[in-house]
């Protein structure tokens, strides 16, 4: 298992490869699939990110099967389900780095700023509205939303226990315009 610092370094190196690459190749051979089926998973990072189809953590960080424990939900908001998934990966798989990955051009953030959706979408936009307050700039709002999700994760008693054992929770923004990730 990698430490949080080692995992962050690996994510940064992977993102640099992604930004400079024209194509992405991944080993999905039957041998690789069989290995993970028999041996389980050992992800080096937990990534909580938006459901947006343009945000693909395994590609953004040049990661392979088994490298990332990815949790996706529109607007990368956090509730009990996401906290349970994080606790599982940190506590049972030993993963030491949690990254809340927001992104530019987020439709959920845009909806929270500019609209008042109904239905179940409202649960997401209301959560984002609480995080961003009166902010109208999409980028700043996305960052505030990430920061709120980081605080929500860190407020979990189980996560606090894991932080004492080397777990680290950080925020980041993926720029869909150029593929770069800014870590905070």
VMD Tcl script that builds the backbone (N, CA, C; Angstrom):
set m [mol new atoms 552]
animate dup $m
set s [atomselect $m all]
$s set {name element resname resid chain x y z} {
  {N N UNK 1 A 0.840 -1.193 0.000}
  {CA C UNK 1 A 0.000 0.000 0.000}
  {C C UNK 1 A 0.876 1.244 0.000}
  {N N UNK 2 A 0.480 2.190 -0.797}
  {CA C UNK 2 A 1.214 3.450 -0.861}
  {C C UNK 2 A 0.757 4.392 0.247}
  {N N UNK 3 A 1.660 5.234 0.707}
  {CA C UNK 3 A 1.290 6.301 1.640}
  {C C UNK 3 A 0.489 7.345 0.871}
  {N N UNK 4 A -0.136 8.259 1.589}
  {CA C UNK 4 A -0.888 9.331 0.950}
  {C C UNK 4 A 0.023 10.171 0.053}
  {N N UNK 5 A 1.212 10.487 0.518}
  {CA C UNK 5 A 2.157 11.292 -0.273}
  {C C UNK 5 A 2.593 10.567 -1.539}
  {N N UNK 6 A 2.868 9.274 -1.413}
  {CA C UNK 6 A 3.266 8.488 -2.584}
  {C C UNK 6 A 2.117 8.381 -3.585}
  {N N UNK 7 A 0.897 8.204 -3.079}
  {CA C UNK 7 A -0.274 8.110 -3.951}
  {C C UNK 7 A -0.506 9.426 -4.683}
  {N N UNK 8 A -0.367 10.549 -3.980}
  {CA C UNK 8 A -0.542 11.859 -4.606}
  {C C UNK 8 A 0.510 12.070 -5.694}
  {N N UNK 9 A 1.738 11.687 -5.423}
  {CA C UNK 9 A 2.809 11.804 -6.423}
  {C C UNK 9 A 2.462 10.981 -7.661}
  {N N UNK 10 A 1.937 9.783 -7.459}
  {CA C UNK 10 A 1.563 8.913 -8.576}
  {C C UNK 10 A 0.417 9.523 -9.383}
  {N N UNK 11 A -0.568 10.132 -8.707}
  {CA C UNK 11 A -1.661 10.800 -9.414}
  {C C UNK 11 A -1.141 11.966 -10.248}
  {N N UNK 12 A -0.257 12.767 -9.668}
  {CA C UNK 12 A 0.297 13.911 -10.394}
  {C C UNK 12 A 1.102 13.450 -11.615}
  {N N UNK 13 A 1.902 12.415 -11.447}
  {CA C UNK 13 A 2.675 11.883 -12.572}
  {C C UNK 13 A 1.739 11.334 -13.650}
  {N N UNK 14 A 0.696 10.636 -13.231}
  {CA C UNK 14 A -0.275 10.090 -14.178}
  {C C UNK 14 A -0.991 11.184 -14.938}
  {N N UNK 15 A -1.351 12.279 -14.244}
  {CA C UNK 15 A -2.029 13.374 -14.924}
  {C C UNK 15 A -1.096 14.041 -15.930}
  {N N UNK 16 A 0.175 14.154 -15.590}
  {CA C UNK 16 A 1.138 14.732 -16.530}
  {C C UNK 16 A 1.234 13.865 -17.797}
  {N N UNK 17 A 1.216 12.552 -17.638}
  {CA C UNK 17 A 1.223 11.657 -18.798}
  {C C UNK 17 A -0.039 11.848 -19.635}
  {N N UNK 18 A -1.179 11.957 -18.958}
  {CA C UNK 18 A -2.462 12.140 -19.640}
  {C C UNK 18 A -2.473 13.435 -20.449}
  {N N UNK 19 A -2.014 14.514 -19.844}
  {CA C UNK 19 A -2.025 15.817 -20.509}
  {C C UNK 19 A -1.125 15.808 -21.746}
  {N N UNK 20 A -0.027 15.063 -21.693}
  {CA C UNK 20 A 0.920 15.060 -22.808}
  {C C UNK 20 A 0.630 13.970 -23.847}
  {N N UNK 21 A -0.315 13.089 -23.590}
  {CA C UNK 21 A -0.583 11.964 -24.488}
  {C C UNK 21 A -1.659 12.298 -25.513}
  {N N UNK 22 A -1.603 11.591 -26.630}
  {CA C UNK 22 A -2.654 11.691 -27.642}
  {C C UNK 22 A -3.614 10.509 -27.566}
  {N N UNK 23 A -3.145 9.413 -27.011}
  {CA C UNK 23 A -3.983 8.211 -26.871}
  {C C UNK 23 A -3.762 7.612 -25.489}
  {N N UNK 24 A -4.648 6.691 -25.135}
  {CA C UNK 24 A -4.557 6.013 -23.833}
  {C C UNK 24 A -4.627 4.513 -24.071}
  {N N UNK 25 A -3.695 3.801 -23.495}
  {CA C UNK 25 A -3.677 2.345 -23.609}
  {C C UNK 25 A -3.741 1.753 -22.216}
  {N N UNK 26 A -4.536 0.710 -22.057}
  {CA C UNK 26 A -4.678 0.073 -20.759}
  {C C UNK 26 A -4.696 -1.441 -20.939}
  {N N UNK 27 A -4.067 -2.130 -20.029}
  {CA C UNK 27 A -4.025 -3.585 -20.070}
  {C C UNK 27 A -5.341 -4.141 -19.546}
  {N N UNK 28 A -6.130 -4.682 -20.437}
  {CA C UNK 28 A -7.390 -5.331 -20.056}
  {C C UNK 28 A -7.367 -6.790 -20.505}
  {N N UNK 29 A -6.168 -7.348 -20.525}
  {CA C UNK 29 A -5.995 -8.731 -20.952}
  {C C UNK 29 A -6.676 -9.685 -19.982}
  {N N UNK 30 A -6.931 -10.892 -20.455}
  {CA C UNK 30 A -7.562 -11.899 -19.588}
  {C C UNK 30 A -6.664 -12.216 -18.394}
  {N N UNK 31 A -5.349 -12.150 -18.569}
  {CA C UNK 31 A -4.414 -12.392 -17.467}
  {C C UNK 31 A -4.582 -11.331 -16.367}
  {N N UNK 32 A -4.693 -10.069 -16.773}
  {CA C UNK 32 A -4.886 -8.979 -15.811}
  {C C UNK 32 A -6.223 -9.111 -15.102}
  {N N UNK 33 A -7.268 -9.363 -15.863}
  {CA C UNK 33 A -8.597 -9.515 -15.267}
  {C C UNK 33 A -8.624 -10.690 -14.288}
  {N N UNK 34 A -7.997 -11.784 -14.669}
  {CA C UNK 34 A -7.931 -12.958 -13.801}
  {C C UNK 34 A -7.163 -12.653 -12.518}
  {N N UNK 35 A -6.073 -11.898 -12.638}
  {CA C UNK 35 A -5.277 -11.515 -11.458}
  {C C UNK 35 A -6.147 -10.786 -10.430}
  {N N UNK 36 A -6.896 -9.773 -10.879}
  {CA C UNK 36 A -7.710 -8.999 -9.953}
  {C C UNK 36 A -8.914 -9.793 -9.446}
  {N N UNK 37 A -9.422 -10.696 -10.256}
  {CA C UNK 37 A -10.523 -11.548 -9.797}
  {C C UNK 37 A -10.052 -12.457 -8.668}
  {N N UNK 38 A -8.834 -12.959 -8.757}
  {CA C UNK 38 A -8.297 -13.871 -7.744}
  {C C UNK 38 A -7.737 -13.142 -6.524}
  {N N UNK 39 A -7.100 -11.994 -6.761}
  {CA C UNK 39 A -6.354 -11.322 -5.698}
  {C C UNK 39 A -7.052 -10.116 -5.083}
  {N N UNK 40 A -8.191 -9.718 -5.626}
  {CA C UNK 40 A -8.893 -8.555 -5.100}
  {C C UNK 40 A -8.260 -7.261 -5.564}
  {N N UNK 41 A -8.681 -6.185 -4.947}
  {CA C UNK 41 A -8.214 -4.864 -5.344}
  {C C UNK 41 A -7.342 -4.232 -4.272}
  {N N UNK 42 A -6.415 -3.411 -4.705}
  {CA C UNK 42 A -5.545 -2.643 -3.810}
  {C C UNK 42 A -5.388 -1.236 -4.368}
  {N N UNK 43 A -6.461 -0.458 -4.421}
  {CA C UNK 43 A -6.365 0.878 -4.996}
  {C C UNK 43 A -5.465 1.786 -4.157}
  {N N UNK 44 A -4.686 2.608 -4.834}
  {CA C UNK 44 A -3.795 3.522 -4.114}
  {C C UNK 44 A -4.456 4.858 -3.809}
  {N N UNK 45 A -5.630 5.132 -4.418}
  {CA C UNK 45 A -6.334 6.383 -4.150}
  {C C UNK 45 A -7.839 6.178 -4.277}
  {N N UNK 46 A -8.573 6.945 -3.485}
  {CA C UNK 46 A -10.031 7.002 -3.548}
  {C C UNK 46 A -10.363 8.318 -4.237}
  {N N UNK 47 A -11.107 8.252 -5.326}
  {CA C UNK 47 A -11.464 9.451 -6.077}
  {C C UNK 47 A -12.977 9.615 -6.018}
  {N N UNK 48 A -13.443 10.737 -5.471}
  {CA C UNK 48 A -14.860 11.074 -5.485}
  {C C UNK 48 A -15.005 12.147 -6.537}
  {N N UNK 49 A -15.783 11.869 -7.567}
  {CA C UNK 49 A -15.896 12.819 -8.659}
  {C C UNK 49 A -17.300 12.843 -9.232}
  {N N UNK 50 A -17.509 13.758 -10.125}
  {CA C UNK 50 A -18.792 13.963 -10.778}
  {C C UNK 50 A -19.086 12.816 -11.747}
  {N N UNK 51 A -20.352 12.618 -12.028}
  {CA C UNK 51 A -20.788 11.609 -12.990}
  {C C UNK 51 A -20.585 12.047 -14.434}
  {N N UNK 52 A -20.166 13.271 -14.652}
  {CA C UNK 52 A -19.978 13.829 -15.993}
  {C C UNK 52 A -19.133 12.873 -16.844}
  {N N UNK 53 A -19.629 12.558 -18.028}
  {CA C UNK 53 A -18.956 11.584 -18.891}
  {C C UNK 53 A -17.610 12.066 -19.421}
  {N N UNK 54 A -17.307 13.349 -19.257}
  {CA C UNK 54 A -16.012 13.883 -19.694}
  {C C UNK 54 A -14.941 13.738 -18.620}
  {N N UNK 55 A -15.346 13.302 -17.436}
  {CA C UNK 55 A -14.436 13.177 -16.299}
  {C C UNK 55 A -14.233 11.688 -16.026}
  {N N UNK 56 A -13.093 11.171 -16.478}
  {CA C UNK 56 A -12.807 9.739 -16.379}
  {C C UNK 56 A -11.525 9.562 -15.562}
  {N N UNK 57 A -11.645 9.377 -14.251}
  {CA C UNK 57 A -10.456 9.350 -13.390}
  {C C UNK 57 A -9.362 8.384 -13.836}
  {N N UNK 58 A -9.732 7.203 -14.286}
  {CA C UNK 58 A -8.709 6.234 -14.699}
  {C C UNK 58 A -7.864 6.770 -15.852}
  {N N UNK 59 A -8.464 7.543 -16.706}
  {CA C UNK 59 A -7.702 8.132 -17.816}
  {C C UNK 59 A -6.970 9.388 -17.365}
  {N N UNK 60 A -7.676 10.246 -16.629}
  {CA C UNK 60 A -7.099 11.512 -16.168}
  {C C UNK 60 A -5.804 11.284 -15.387}
  {N N UNK 61 A -5.752 10.165 -14.641}
  {CA C UNK 61 A -4.569 9.870 -13.827}
  {C C UNK 61 A -3.745 8.728 -14.412}
  {N N UNK 62 A -4.026 8.387 -15.667}
  {CA C UNK 62 A -3.286 7.342 -16.363}
  {C C UNK 62 A -3.187 6.079 -15.494}
  {N N UNK 63 A -4.327 5.673 -14.964}
  {CA C UNK 63 A -4.387 4.556 -14.024}
  {C C UNK 63 A -4.930 3.300 -14.712}
  {N N UNK 64 A -4.632 2.175 -14.115}
  {CA C UNK 64 A -5.054 0.886 -14.664}
  {C C UNK 64 A -6.138 0.263 -13.783}
  {N N UNK 65 A -6.593 -0.885 -14.204}
  {CA C UNK 65 A -7.557 -1.645 -13.415}
  {C C UNK 65 A -6.966 -1.873 -12.031}
  {N N UNK 66 A -7.759 -1.629 -11.002}
  {CA C UNK 66 A -7.321 -1.878 -9.630}
  {C C UNK 66 A -6.585 -0.730 -8.973}
  {N N UNK 67 A -6.282 0.341 -9.716}
  {CA C UNK 67 A -5.507 1.447 -9.156}
  {C C UNK 67 A -6.338 2.438 -8.348}
  {N N UNK 68 A -7.559 2.722 -8.816}
  {CA C UNK 68 A -8.383 3.751 -8.191}
  {C C UNK 68 A -9.707 3.174 -7.702}
  {N N UNK 69 A -10.124 3.627 -6.538}
  {CA C UNK 69 A -11.453 3.311 -6.006}
  {C C UNK 69 A -12.292 4.549 -6.301}
  {N N UNK 70 A -13.092 4.484 -7.348}
  {CA C UNK 70 A -13.795 5.653 -7.858}
  {C C UNK 70 A -15.253 5.668 -7.419}
  {N N UNK 71 A -15.667 6.805 -6.869}
  {CA C UNK 71 A -17.046 7.035 -6.432}
  {C C UNK 71 A -17.559 8.205 -7.255}
  {N N UNK 72 A -18.628 7.972 -8.017}
  {CA C UNK 72 A -19.135 9.022 -8.901}
  {C C UNK 72 A -20.558 9.392 -8.528}
  {N N UNK 73 A -20.789 10.694 -8.449}
  {CA C UNK 73 A -22.125 11.230 -8.199}
  {C C UNK 73 A -22.159 12.645 -8.781}
  {N N UNK 74 A -23.262 12.999 -9.409}
  {CA C UNK 74 A -23.358 14.328 -10.015}
  {C C UNK 74 A -22.975 15.403 -8.995}
  {N N UNK 75 A -22.128 16.312 -9.427}
  {CA C UNK 75 A -21.713 17.412 -8.562}
  {C C UNK 75 A -20.750 17.020 -7.464}
  {N N UNK 76 A -20.227 15.783 -7.487}
  {CA C UNK 76 A -19.321 15.256 -6.463}
  {C C UNK 76 A -19.731 15.656 -5.045}
  {N N UNK 77 A -21.047 15.585 -4.780}
  {CA C UNK 77 A -21.554 15.869 -3.438}
  {C C UNK 77 A -21.394 14.625 -2.564}
  {N N UNK 78 A -21.394 14.831 -1.272}
  {CA C UNK 78 A -21.149 13.746 -0.330}
  {C C UNK 78 A -22.376 13.541 0.554}
  {N N UNK 79 A -22.828 12.284 0.645}
  {CA C UNK 79 A -23.845 11.931 1.624}
  {C C UNK 79 A -23.400 10.635 2.298}
  {N N UNK 80 A -24.276 10.027 3.043}
  {CA C UNK 80 A -23.913 8.830 3.804}
  {C C UNK 80 A -23.431 7.681 2.914}
  {N N UNK 81 A -23.973 7.578 1.708}
  {CA C UNK 81 A -23.557 6.502 0.808}
  {C C UNK 81 A -22.097 6.670 0.384}
  {N N UNK 82 A -21.729 7.875 0.027}
  {CA C UNK 82 A -20.344 8.119 -0.360}
  {C C UNK 82 A -19.413 7.943 0.847}
  {N N UNK 83 A -19.841 8.433 2.013}
  {CA C UNK 83 A -19.016 8.256 3.214}
  {C C UNK 83 A -18.791 6.775 3.515}
  {N N UNK 84 A -19.837 5.977 3.365}
  {CA C UNK 84 A -19.691 4.530 3.584}
  {C C UNK 84 A -18.713 3.911 2.608}
  {N N UNK 85 A -18.756 4.343 1.362}
  {CA C UNK 85 A -17.825 3.821 0.359}
  {C C UNK 85 A -16.388 4.231 0.671}
  {N N UNK 86 A -16.215 5.478 1.105}
  {CA C UNK 86 A -14.877 5.949 1.485}
  {C C UNK 86 A -14.362 5.161 2.681}
  {N N UNK 87 A -15.212 4.985 3.689}
  {CA C UNK 87 A -14.814 4.226 4.873}
  {C C UNK 87 A -14.407 2.803 4.506}
  {N N UNK 88 A -15.139 2.197 3.572}
  {CA C UNK 88 A -14.797 0.841 3.141}
  {C C UNK 88 A -13.398 0.813 2.518}
  {N N UNK 89 A -13.163 1.708 1.554}
  {CA C UNK 89 A -11.876 1.698 0.859}
  {C C UNK 89 A -10.719 2.029 1.796}
  {N N UNK 90 A -10.936 2.988 2.697}
  {CA C UNK 90 A -9.874 3.367 3.631}
  {C C UNK 90 A -9.672 2.284 4.694}
  {N N UNK 91 A -10.775 1.835 5.280}
  {CA C UNK 91 A -10.676 0.905 6.393}
  {C C UNK 91 A -10.390 -0.534 6.007}
  {N N UNK 92 A -10.983 -0.998 4.921}
  {CA C UNK 92 A -10.852 -2.412 4.559}
  {C C UNK 92 A -9.823 -2.675 3.465}
  {N N UNK 93 A -9.605 -1.690 2.608}
  {CA C UNK 93 A -8.625 -1.875 1.538}
  {C C UNK 93 A -7.297 -1.196 1.850}
  {N N UNK 94 A -7.292 -0.327 2.873}
  {CA C UNK 94 A -6.055 0.322 3.297}
  {C C UNK 94 A -5.627 1.511 2.459}
  {N N UNK 95 A -6.525 2.044 1.643}
  {CA C UNK 95 A -6.183 3.177 0.791}
  {C C UNK 95 A -5.986 4.429 1.645}
  {N N UNK 96 A -4.917 5.181 1.387}
  {CA C UNK 96 A -4.527 6.289 2.255}
  {C C UNK 96 A -4.792 7.685 1.703}
  {N N UNK 97 A -5.274 7.785 0.463}
  {CA C UNK 97 A -5.507 9.105 -0.116}
  {C C UNK 97 A -6.928 9.188 -0.653}
  {N N UNK 98 A -7.640 10.240 -0.246}
  {CA C UNK 98 A -8.976 10.541 -0.754}
  {C C UNK 98 A -8.881 11.865 -1.506}
  {N N UNK 99 A -9.340 11.870 -2.764}
  {CA C UNK 99 A -9.339 13.084 -3.567}
  {C C UNK 99 A -10.775 13.380 -3.994}
  {N N UNK 100 A -11.271 14.567 -3.619}
  {CA C UNK 100 A -12.545 15.047 -4.143}
  {C C UNK 100 A -12.194 15.823 -5.398}
  {N N UNK 101 A -12.641 15.308 -6.550}
  {CA C UNK 101 A -12.264 15.865 -7.836}
  {C C UNK 101 A -13.461 16.554 -8.495}
  {N N UNK 102 A -13.499 17.893 -8.374}
  {CA C UNK 102 A -14.490 18.671 -9.101}
  {C C UNK 102 A -13.963 18.942 -10.490}
  {N N UNK 103 A -14.734 19.675 -11.292}
  {CA C UNK 103 A -14.247 19.979 -12.634}
  {C C UNK 103 A -14.869 21.255 -13.175}
  {N N UNK 104 A -14.186 21.837 -14.141}
  {CA C UNK 104 A -14.717 23.016 -14.817}
  {C C UNK 104 A -15.887 22.567 -15.687}
  {N N UNK 105 A -16.789 23.483 -15.951}
  {CA C UNK 105 A -17.924 23.172 -16.805}
  {C C UNK 105 A -18.900 22.185 -16.195}
  {N N UNK 106 A -18.978 22.144 -14.879}
  {CA C UNK 106 A -19.855 21.178 -14.196}
  {C C UNK 106 A -21.318 21.610 -14.345}
  {N N UNK 107 A -22.121 20.750 -14.930}
  {CA C UNK 107 A -23.540 21.039 -15.120}
  {C C UNK 107 A -24.295 21.173 -13.812}
  {N N UNK 108 A -23.934 20.386 -12.807}
  {CA C UNK 108 A -24.615 20.462 -11.510}
  {C C UNK 108 A -24.328 21.789 -10.827}
  {N N UNK 109 A -23.088 22.243 -10.894}
  {CA C UNK 109 A -22.732 23.536 -10.313}
  {C C UNK 109 A -23.446 24.650 -11.081}
  {N N UNK 110 A -23.432 24.556 -12.385}
  {CA C UNK 110 A -24.126 25.557 -13.215}
  {C C UNK 110 A -25.621 25.603 -12.871}
  {N N UNK 111 A -26.230 24.441 -12.710}
  {CA C UNK 111 A -27.657 24.388 -12.364}
  {C C UNK 111 A -27.916 25.010 -10.997}
  {N N UNK 112 A -27.007 24.776 -10.049}
  {CA C UNK 112 A -27.178 25.349 -8.706}
  {C C UNK 112 A -27.085 26.869 -8.739}
  {N N UNK 113 A -26.246 27.398 -9.609}
  {CA C UNK 113 A -26.080 28.846 -9.719}
  {C C UNK 113 A -27.243 29.486 -10.473}
  {N N UNK 114 A -27.683 28.859 -11.541}
  {CA C UNK 114 A -28.577 29.517 -12.492}
  {C C UNK 114 A -30.015 29.001 -12.546}
  {N N UNK 115 A -30.316 27.908 -11.865}
  {CA C UNK 115 A -31.642 27.311 -11.992}
  {C C UNK 115 A -32.144 26.839 -10.637}
  {N N UNK 116 A -33.380 26.447 -10.603}
  {CA C UNK 116 A -33.971 25.848 -9.406}
  {C C UNK 116 A -34.651 24.549 -9.829}
  {N N UNK 117 A -33.851 23.494 -10.053}
  {CA C UNK 117 A -34.407 22.237 -10.558}
  {C C UNK 117 A -35.422 21.615 -9.587}
  {N N UNK 118 A -36.207 20.711 -10.125}
  {CA C UNK 118 A -37.153 19.967 -9.295}
  {C C UNK 118 A -36.752 18.496 -9.321}
  {N N UNK 119 A -37.553 17.659 -8.715}
  {CA C UNK 119 A -37.263 16.234 -8.675}
  {C C UNK 119 A -36.043 15.926 -7.829}
  {N N UNK 120 A -35.459 14.801 -8.098}
  {CA C UNK 120 A -34.303 14.368 -7.308}
  {C C UNK 120 A -33.056 15.198 -7.578}
  {N N UNK 121 A -32.990 15.851 -8.727}
  {CA C UNK 121 A -31.853 16.729 -9.026}
  {C C UNK 121 A -31.736 17.818 -7.966}
  {N N UNK 122 A -32.860 18.238 -7.430}
  {CA C UNK 122 A -32.888 19.299 -6.417}
  {C C UNK 122 A -32.049 18.921 -5.182}
  {N N UNK 123 A -32.009 17.638 -4.833}
  {CA C UNK 123 A -31.176 17.220 -3.698}
  {C C UNK 123 A -29.709 17.567 -3.955}
  {N N UNK 124 A -29.285 17.378 -5.188}
  {CA C UNK 124 A -27.897 17.659 -5.548}
  {C C UNK 124 A -27.645 19.165 -5.584}
  {N N UNK 125 A -28.500 19.901 -6.288}
  {CA C UNK 125 A -28.279 21.340 -6.420}
  {C C UNK 125 A -28.441 22.066 -5.086}
  {N N UNK 126 A -29.341 21.598 -4.233}
  {CA C UNK 126 A -29.470 22.220 -2.911}
  {C C UNK 126 A -28.195 22.035 -2.097}
  {N N UNK 127 A -27.591 20.866 -2.196}
  {CA C UNK 127 A -26.325 20.611 -1.495}
  {C C UNK 127 A -25.236 21.544 -2.026}
  {N N UNK 128 A -25.189 21.693 -3.332}
  {CA C UNK 128 A -24.192 22.583 -3.937}
  {C C UNK 128 A -24.462 24.030 -3.540}
  {N N UNK 129 A -25.723 24.442 -3.533}
  {CA C UNK 129 A -26.066 25.819 -3.135}
  {C C UNK 129 A -25.598 26.113 -1.713}
  {N N UNK 130 A -25.743 25.133 -0.813}
  {CA C UNK 130 A -25.250 25.328 0.560}
  {C C UNK 130 A -23.740 25.525 0.567}
  {N N UNK 131 A -23.056 24.825 -0.315}
  {CA C UNK 131 A -21.595 24.911 -0.375}
  {C C UNK 131 A -21.110 26.222 -0.975}
  {N N UNK 132 A -21.812 26.738 -1.974}
  {CA C UNK 132 A -21.293 27.887 -2.727}
  {C C UNK 132 A -21.867 29.228 -2.291}
  {N N UNK 133 A -22.933 29.200 -1.498}
  {CA C UNK 133 A -23.528 30.462 -1.066}
  {C C UNK 133 A -24.004 31.281 -2.248}
  {N N UNK 134 A -23.576 32.533 -2.321}
  {CA C UNK 134 A -24.011 33.443 -3.384}
  {C C UNK 134 A -23.014 33.524 -4.552}
  {N N UNK 135 A -22.009 32.656 -4.544}
  {CA C UNK 135 A -20.994 32.678 -5.604}
  {C C UNK 135 A -21.647 32.451 -6.972}
  {N N UNK 136 A -21.282 33.268 -7.948}
  {CA C UNK 136 A -21.843 33.175 -9.304}
  {C C UNK 136 A -20.823 32.724 -10.352}
  {N N UNK 137 A -19.543 32.769 -10.008}
  {CA C UNK 137 A -18.500 32.330 -10.921}
  {C C UNK 137 A -18.420 30.799 -10.889}
  {N N UNK 138 A -18.579 30.170 -12.055}
  {CA C UNK 138 A -18.605 28.700 -12.122}
  {C C UNK 138 A -17.360 28.052 -11.522}
  {N N UNK 139 A -16.171 28.580 -11.857}
  {CA C UNK 139 A -14.930 27.984 -11.354}
  {C C UNK 139 A -14.829 28.114 -9.839}
  {N N UNK 140 A -15.063 29.309 -9.325}
  {CA C UNK 140 A -14.998 29.517 -7.877}
  {C C UNK 140 A -16.042 28.671 -7.161}
  {N N UNK 141 A -17.227 28.552 -7.752}
  {CA C UNK 141 A -18.287 27.740 -7.157}
  {C C UNK 141 A -17.893 26.263 -7.140}
  {N N UNK 142 A -17.280 25.794 -8.226}
  {CA C UNK 142 A -16.827 24.396 -8.262}
  {C C UNK 142 A -15.803 24.135 -7.161}
  {N N UNK 143 A -14.894 25.084 -6.961}
  {CA C UNK 143 A -13.884 24.953 -5.905}
  {C C UNK 143 A -14.531 24.961 -4.520}
  {N N UNK 144 A -15.478 25.868 -4.280}
  {CA C UNK 144 A -16.186 25.898 -2.991}
  {C C UNK 144 A -16.932 24.590 -2.744}
  {N N UNK 145 A -17.505 24.033 -3.798}
  {CA C UNK 145 A -18.220 22.766 -3.678}
  {C C UNK 145 A -17.268 21.629 -3.295}
  {N N UNK 146 A -16.092 21.611 -3.914}
  {CA C UNK 146 A -15.069 20.613 -3.559}
  {C C UNK 146 A -14.665 20.781 -2.097}
  {N N UNK 147 A -14.410 22.017 -1.686}
  {CA C UNK 147 A -13.994 22.274 -0.304}
  {C C UNK 147 A -15.050 21.797 0.689}
  {N N UNK 148 A -16.336 22.006 0.360}
  {CA C UNK 148 A -17.405 21.537 1.244}
  {C C UNK 148 A -17.411 20.011 1.328}
  {N N UNK 149 A -17.211 19.350 0.214}
  {CA C UNK 149 A -17.177 17.884 0.226}
  {C C UNK 149 A -16.002 17.364 1.051}
  {N N UNK 150 A -14.850 18.029 0.940}
  {CA C UNK 150 A -13.691 17.648 1.756}
  {C C UNK 150 A -14.036 17.792 3.237}
  {N N UNK 151 A -14.656 18.909 3.616}
  {CA C UNK 151 A -15.037 19.112 5.028}
  {C C UNK 151 A -16.037 18.059 5.497}
  {N N UNK 152 A -16.982 17.715 4.649}
  {CA C UNK 152 A -17.966 16.692 5.012}
  {C C UNK 152 A -17.289 15.351 5.262}
  {N N UNK 153 A -16.354 14.998 4.400}
  {CA C UNK 153 A -15.619 13.741 4.581}
  {C C UNK 153 A -14.829 13.785 5.876}
  {N N UNK 154 A -14.127 14.869 6.112}
  {CA C UNK 154 A -13.287 14.983 7.302}
  {C C UNK 154 A -14.094 15.036 8.590}
  {N N UNK 155 A -15.382 15.353 8.512}
  {CA C UNK 155 A -16.206 15.405 9.725}
  {C C UNK 155 A -16.667 14.018 10.176}
  {N N UNK 156 A -16.492 13.019 9.331}
  {CA C UNK 156 A -16.867 11.656 9.688}
  {C C UNK 156 A -15.937 11.129 10.777}
  {N N UNK 157 A -16.494 10.610 11.831}
  {CA C UNK 157 A -15.669 10.090 12.930}
  {C C UNK 157 A -14.772 8.948 12.469}
  {N N UNK 158 A -15.284 8.097 11.608}
  {CA C UNK 158 A -14.483 6.980 11.102}
  {C C UNK 158 A -13.321 7.500 10.257}
  {N N UNK 159 A -13.585 8.500 9.445}
  {CA C UNK 159 A -12.532 9.091 8.617}
  {C C UNK 159 A -11.494 9.770 9.508}
  {N N UNK 160 A -11.939 10.441 10.558}
  {CA C UNK 160 A -11.000 11.084 11.488}
  {C C UNK 160 A -10.062 10.043 12.096}
  {N N UNK 161 A -10.606 8.887 12.427}
  {CA C UNK 161 A -9.778 7.802 12.969}
  {C C UNK 161 A -8.755 7.350 11.926}
  {N N UNK 162 A -9.215 7.206 10.685}
  {CA C UNK 162 A -8.311 6.789 9.621}
  {C C UNK 162 A -7.248 7.861 9.337}
  {N N UNK 163 A -7.615 9.147 9.484}
  {CA C UNK 163 A -6.636 10.224 9.279}
  {C C UNK 163 A -5.508 10.125 10.305}
  {N N UNK 164 A -5.847 9.709 11.509}
  {CA C UNK 164 A -4.812 9.515 12.533}
  {C C UNK 164 A -3.852 8.407 12.131}
  {N N UNK 165 A -4.316 7.515 11.258}
  {CA C UNK 165 A -3.490 6.398 10.802}
  {C C UNK 165 A -2.887 6.649 9.423}
  {N N UNK 166 A -2.849 7.921 8.980}
  {CA C UNK 166 A -2.172 8.263 7.737}
  {C C UNK 166 A -3.063 8.576 6.546}
  {N N UNK 167 A -4.376 8.534 6.714}
  {CA C UNK 167 A -5.270 8.897 5.613}
  {C C UNK 167 A -5.217 10.406 5.392}
  {N N UNK 168 A -5.259 10.812 4.126}
  {CA C UNK 168 A -5.251 12.237 3.779}
  {C C UNK 168 A -6.416 12.514 2.838}
  {N N UNK 169 A -7.134 13.603 3.073}
  {CA C UNK 169 A -8.263 14.014 2.238}
  {C C UNK 169 A -7.925 15.354 1.611}
  {N N UNK 170 A -7.958 15.425 0.273}
  {CA C UNK 170 A -7.642 16.664 -0.427}
  {C C UNK 170 A -8.669 16.927 -1.525}
  {N N UNK 171 A -8.672 18.165 -1.988}
  {CA C UNK 171 A -9.531 18.550 -3.090}
  {C C UNK 171 A -8.726 18.827 -4.339}
  {N N UNK 172 A -9.406 18.750 -5.488}
  {CA C UNK 172 A -8.760 19.023 -6.762}
  {C C UNK 172 A -9.817 19.455 -7.773}
  {N N UNK 173 A -9.367 20.151 -8.788}
  {CA C UNK 173 A -10.228 20.548 -9.897}
  {C C UNK 173 A -9.602 20.043 -11.197}
  {N N UNK 174 A -10.407 19.347 -11.986}
  {CA C UNK 174 A -10.002 18.880 -13.314}
  {C C UNK 174 A -10.470 19.908 -14.335}
  {N N UNK 175 A -9.536 20.388 -15.142}
  {CA C UNK 175 A -9.875 21.357 -16.177}
  {C C UNK 175 A -10.178 20.604 -17.469}
  {N N UNK 176 A -11.471 20.535 -17.811}
  {CA C UNK 176 A -11.842 19.773 -19.005}
  {C C UNK 176 A -11.274 20.391 -20.285}
  {N N UNK 177 A -10.890 21.654 -20.219}
  {CA C UNK 177 A -10.359 22.351 -21.382}
  {C C UNK 177 A -9.000 21.805 -21.819}
  {N N UNK 178 A -8.170 21.412 -20.839}
  {CA C UNK 178 A -6.814 20.972 -21.199}
  {C C UNK 178 A -6.382 19.679 -20.495}
  {N N UNK 179 A -7.229 19.123 -19.643}
  {CA C UNK 179 A -6.917 17.849 -19.001}
  {C C UNK 179 A -6.108 17.926 -17.734}
  {N N UNK 180 A -5.675 19.111 -17.351}
  {CA C UNK 180 A -4.823 19.248 -16.154}
  {C C UNK 180 A -5.660 19.215 -14.880}
  {N N UNK 181 A -5.062 18.698 -13.821}
  {CA C UNK 181 A -5.681 18.648 -12.497}
  {C C UNK 181 A -4.896 19.576 -11.579}
  {N N UNK 182 A -5.629 20.440 -10.873}
  {CA C UNK 182 A -5.035 21.317 -9.881}
  {C C UNK 182 A -5.405 20.754 -8.506}
  {N N UNK 183 A -4.413 20.397 -7.718}
  {CA C UNK 183 A -4.640 19.855 -6.373}
  {C C UNK 183 A -4.601 20.977 -5.343}
  {N N UNK 184 A -5.437 20.875 -4.314}
  {CA C UNK 184 A -5.487 21.880 -3.266}
  {C C UNK 184 A -5.222 21.245 -1.917}
}
mol reanalyze $m
mol bondsrecalc $m
mol representation Tube
mol addrep $m
